[in-house]
């Protein structure tokens, strides 16, 4: 059982990319919870530049699966969430892309907390024009990612991480963490 004092930390540390789904549909209630988490991400000037397209129709999912090398992952997901930056509501492209990333991370954490699984698909950006055409989205929408989401096929998932001493420096580059 999770320690309520460290629940968010526990979710961050336990979240893993999930690429195999049972096919069980995701409830509307859970989808709304996921989208709410994304909506509450921080953004510069609170401009909330993200837009979400929820995809559940098998035919659309199949078409989108042809836009990536990860065809099997996408085709096997009962839910896709396409995350966009609405350039009409953008004030700083770099900051807004970062805000979209924060929104995506919030959704991934919510997905994990709800007992679901997801994978953040970035490779699909190579086919953004085709994705946009399939989803008939406005020209002002810039694709940031697609989240393939669903009930995970039960299996052990691991993800090694580098040691902090490889990633963190004290005040100036070269002075390693903990030296």
C-alpha angles and dihedrals in degrees: 000000000000120000105242089218091062103027096127092046090049091052092048091050095045099045114110134174110265119205101169123065134187092228093239109145118251112239120245088239092058092045090053091049090052092049092047089055089052092047092056096058117120119262135178111270085359087273093149093208096179125106126188131210114197113210121193104142109110092219092055092045090053092050091049091048087065090060095070144046085239093071095143093051094050095041090051096052118096090203134037124185114197111203119207139183109225101219091196088067096041124114100172118018095207094047092045092051088052090049090052088052090052089050091051092050091050089053093047090052092047090049090053093046090052091056093253130117136225145172126216107231113204099155089072088071087081086070097040094132091054091046091049091050093051091048093041091223125169119272089244090067115097113195113238101171147320120236114211104206141180148104106319122239102245112256140120113276122192133179120186119218132202117250116264090243088065093053109032132067130187110245095306132044112263099036101098126217113270097009 
